[in-house]
Amino acid sequence: MKNMDKTMDLQLFATQVTTQDSLTAEMKTFYDMALIDEAGAQLVHDQFGQKRPIPANGGKTIEFRKFSPLPKATTPLTEGVTPDGNQLNVSTVTATVNQYGDYIVQSDVLELTAVDNTILEAAKLLGRQAGATLDTVVRNTLHTGTNVTYCPKKAEDGTETEVTSRAQLDETAQLTVDVVNQVVAKLRAQNAPTIDGKYVAIIHPYVAYDLMRDPEWINAHQYANAEALYEGEIGEIGGVRFVQTTEAKVYAGEGCPDGLAVFGSLFFGDGAYGVTEIQGGGLETIVKQKGSAGTADPLDQRSSVGWKALKTAELLIPNYLVRVESCSKRFSATTQAN
């Protein structure tokens, strides 16, 4: 009986912390951070964008500002004569902020009988969902860019055939070190700045499988500074640090080669795109107590935990981002679009 009393005490505690009235500021912060931490692990595309806060009562449109580079000053100065000088050329890119969200309803029976703190578990599940949702919003925007490179087809004798559209790809058109070097040259020729001295690429694990078989590949754990890794980073090659995620874009169906999925890998430099921050109002955890719905919940049977977020992303300098489309001999025939 003593053990039963202890169990009931624990269950009552679990029930109490699910109610809005009993959530102290510390508890609410804990649940908020639990959701944001879980969401953060999924925000692979989001982590490289220029972050912009969402101001309170700032409307639904956010403005990203960019500065045009100055031309070369090749005219020699004349002694004693002050030149005309130059001025900043500022242009703006605007994007509409949209709201996303979801929630889980819990019954009082579940709360009374569950061994675990179900609110925390729900917050973790919702956090992963929020992260995947918000990261997809960013990813889909980045894939609207028109700066595209298609991997060439390769015959058994090594002869390459140029590909100029997605539909022309086949299973031999895989991402190779040579294609990586071509894309790096393209970014450098377009004066795309690096991120901490390297470009970054976001790729699907199936693309990573093909690329990592190359002898020039350097695993992330072999870096001189292996601790300073990006979320999802697996290694580098040709001056590019590679980040893998299952959320990397996969195309299938219309516009693709018959029966084959096409993988979209993103290569970019610093300042290519901007995103809104999840902190400071961008992502919020919402916990509702049993009975908070009034007559809609007359027996205090339902509580809920949910999230909502404001999010947008925008390409700022399209030339700083290259989408590379490829297939995989081993995986394209069985992979679904995402």
VEXTIRO-184252 format. One record per residue (C-alpha): residue in one letter; y, x, z negated. Coordinates in pm, whole numbers, padded with zeros to 5 digits, always signed. Layout:
BEGIN
AYXZ
...
END
This chain:
BEGIN
M+00000+00000+00000
K+00232+00288-00076
N+00181+00436+00273
M+00243+00094+00425
D+00573+00065+00237
K+00677+00404+00369
T+00585+00299+00725
M+00784-00022+00692
D+01082+00173+00560
L+01070+00396+00869
Q+01045+00094+01098
L+01338-00073+00926
F+01540+00243+00974
A+01445+00250+01342
T+01554-00113+01369
Q+01880-00053+01190
V+01997+00230+01414
T+01963+00009+01722
T+02234-00230+01605
Q+02590-00173+01713
D+02733-00248+01368
S+02512+00011+01199
L+02575+00286+01452
T+02798+00542+01286
A+03027+00755+01501
E+02780+01041+01464
M+02487+00826+01580
K+02679+00689+01876
T+02774+01041+01978
F+02412+01147+01947
Y+02296+00871+02179
D+02583+00940+02420
M+02498+01308+02436
A+02126+01234+02468
L+02197+01031+02778
I+02445+01279+02923
D+02211+01573+02857
E+01925+01394+03030
A+02154+01302+03319
G+02289+01654+03346
A+01948+01801+03422
Q+01934+01587+03737
L+02285+01666+03865
V+02183+01949+04097
H+02418+01859+04383
D+02696+01773+04140
Q+02710+02114+03969
F+02881+02300+04257
G+03158+02053+04338
Q+03519+02092+04231
K+03536+01874+03920
R+03807+01611+03885
P+03848+01405+03565
I+03874+01028+03578
P+04205+00936+03408
A+04223+00617+03205
N+04383+00328+03394
G+04415+00551+03698
G+04292+00298+03952
K+03989+00318+04181
T+04117+00589+04414
I+04103+00959+04332
E+04300+01221+04520
F+04169+01569+04590
R+04435+01823+04687
K+04373+02127+04903
F+04598+02412+05014
S+04597+02548+05367
P+04561+02928+05398
L+04874+03126+05479
P+04900+03299+05819
K+04902+03676+05840
A+05239+03837+05771
T+05228+04092+06054
T+05606+04121+06114
P+05740+04438+05952
L+06009+04394+05689
T+06358+04509+05772
E+06519+04727+05509
G+06767+04530+05302
V+06688+04201+05474
T+06514+03925+05280
P+06256+03751+05499
D+06241+03374+05529
G+05927+03357+05320
N+05668+03085+05336
Q+05575+02764+05158
L+05265+02591+05037
N+05104+02348+05279
V+04931+02087+05067
S+04712+01815+05211
T+04523+01544+05027
V+04181+01385+05059
T+04133+01050+04887
A+03808+00882+04786
T+03726+00547+04630
V+03554+00557+04292
N+03260+00318+04253
Q+03081+00204+03939
Y+02706+00230+03885
G+02482+00135+03594
D+02165-00018+03452
Y+02022-00124+03116
I+01699-00192+02926
V+01650-00497+02704
Q+01429-00454+02397
S+01268-00724+02186
D+01274-00727+01809
V+00891-00714+01810
L+00896-00388+02003
E+01149-00240+01762
L+00945-00344+01455
T+00612-00213+01586
A+00711+00096+01784
V+00623+00430+01624
D+00905+00612+01806
N+01276+00545+01804
T+01275+00325+02113
I+01652+00338+02160
L+01639+00715+02193
E+01345+00695+02433
A+01528+00433+02638
A+01838+00653+02642
K+01630+00941+02780
L+01480+00727+03055
L+01818+00583+03144
G+01970+00931+03136
R+01723+01053+03396
Q+01794+00744+03604
A+02170+00794+03573
G+02140+01159+03673
A+01928+01083+03979
T+02162+00799+04080
L+02485+00995+04047
D+02337+01303+04211
T+02224+01090+04507
V+02579+00959+04546
V+02700+01319+04581
R+02410+01423+04806
N+02462+01136+05049
T+02829+01224+05086
L+02748+01588+05158
H+02505+01485+05430
T+02782+01310+05623
G+02907+01652+05732
T+02877+01733+06102
N+02837+02110+06067
V+02463+02119+06146
T+02213+02391+06237
Y+01865+02298+06362
C+01579+02538+06303
P+01424+02659+06631
K+01070+02580+06739
K+00836+02876+06733
A+00536+02925+06962
E+00219+03106+06852
D+00336+03422+07031
G+00663+03414+06832
T+00879+03284+07118
E+01160+03061+06989
T+01299+02750+07157
E+01648+02629+07063
V+01671+02281+06909
T+01989+02077+06950
S+01898+01748+06778
R+01685+01617+06493
A+01447+01439+06729
Q+01362+01769+06905
L+01227+01932+06591
D+00854+01980+06546
E+00629+02117+06272
T+00694+02476+06383
A+01069+02440+06326
Q+01067+02580+05974
L+01342+02742+05770
T+01314+03120+05803
V+01506+03423+05682
D+01651+03462+06032
V+01795+03108+06018
V+01934+03180+05671
N+02109+03490+05809
Q+02251+03285+06098
V+02394+03028+05857
V+02544+03298+05637
A+02710+03449+05944
K+02843+03105+06033
L+02991+03052+05686
R+03145+03398+05682
A+03294+03348+06029
Q+03456+03031+05897
N+03597+03226+05598
A+03402+03019+05348
P+03448+03182+05005
T+03137+03263+04805
I+03047+03132+04460
D+03024+03431+04226
G+02960+03659+04523
K+02688+03451+04692
Y+02655+03135+04894
V+02439+02855+04755
A+02169+02646+04922
I+02007+02328+04791
I+01657+02283+04932
H+01349+02066+04887
P+01043+02221+04715
Y+00848+02191+05041
V+01114+02396+05220
A+01108+02642+04932
Y+00734+02681+04977
D+00781+02801+05335
L+01075+03027+05254
M+00925+03188+04942
R+00634+03325+05144
D+00873+03566+05313
P+00840+03924+05179
E+01220+03954+05152
W+01233+03674+04895
I+01369+03763+04547
N+01257+03538+04262
A+01521+03428+04014
H+01347+03602+03722
Q+01388+03933+03905
Y+01769+03912+03906
A+01962+04179+03720
N+02124+03894+03523
A+01841+03642+03505
E+02007+03435+03231
A+02302+03317+03443
L+02101+03075+03655
Y+02209+02749+03813
E+02024+02427+03738
G+01709+02441+03951
E+01763+02797+04079
I+01452+02969+04212
G+01570+03287+04384
E+01779+03439+04661
I+01763+03584+05007
G+02022+03704+05258
G+02315+03662+05020
V+02222+03302+04934
R+02108+03172+04595
F+01860+02889+04636
V+01836+02581+04417
Q+01545+02343+04461
T+01527+01974+04381
T+01310+01684+04488
E+01637+01501+04551
A+01721+01726+04846
K+01754+01495+05144
V+01445+01396+05342
Y+01481+01205+05668
A+01198+01003+05821
G+01159+00732+06081
E+01428+00655+06336
G+01589+00963+06489
C+01317+01195+06359
P+01026+01346+06555
D+00731+01107+06573
G+00532+01108+06249
L+00725+01394+06090
A+00975+01405+05807
V+01282+01626+05843
F+01428+01818+05550
G+01803+01858+05512
S+01905+02179+05333
L+02268+02230+05231
F+02432+02575+05251
F+02787+02603+05122
G+03062+02812+04972
D+03319+02754+04701
G+03549+02454+04738
A+03344+02275+05004
Y+03345+01945+04816
G+03482+01767+04512
V+03324+01533+04257
T+03435+01326+03961
E+03327+01446+03618
I+03065+01266+03410
Q+03246+01369+03091
G+03560+01196+02971
G+03467+00842+03072
G+03265+00918+03381
L+02936+00828+03210
E+02903+00598+02909
T+02612+00486+02690
I+02625+00123+02578
V+02414-00001+02286
K+02415-00374+02198
Q+02280-00517+01873
K+02044-00812+01841
G+02244-01134+01833
S+02552-00981+01994
A+02509-01231+02280
G+02583-01521+02040
T+02416-01845+02143
A+02248-01664+02436
D+02035-01489+02172
P+02015-01752+01892
L+01721-01591+01709
D+01850-01231+01728
Q+01553-01129+01940
R+01707-00893+02194
S+01897-00567+02186
S+01979-00343+02478
V+02077+00007+02573
G+02240+00089+02903
W+02473+00314+03097
K+02757+00279+03340
A+02945+00543+03531
L+03230+00592+03773
K+03145+00831+04052
T+03254+00956+04388
A+03232+01272+04594
E+03420+01394+04899
L+03393+01675+05151
L+03710+01879+05110
I+03659+02156+05367
P+03373+02056+05600
N+03351+02404+05757
Y+03248+02545+05420
L+02922+02346+05428
V+02634+02371+05677
R+02340+02133+05685
V+02020+02295+05809
E+01749+02061+05935
S+01388+02173+05950
C+01027+02057+05935
S+00729+02193+05747
K+00394+02259+05911
R+00214+02181+05586
F+00418+01890+05447
S+00625+01703+05709
A+00339+01476+05818
T+00291+01330+05468
T+00641+01327+05316
Q+00846+01007+05274
A+01220+00965+05313
N+01434+00960+05000
END
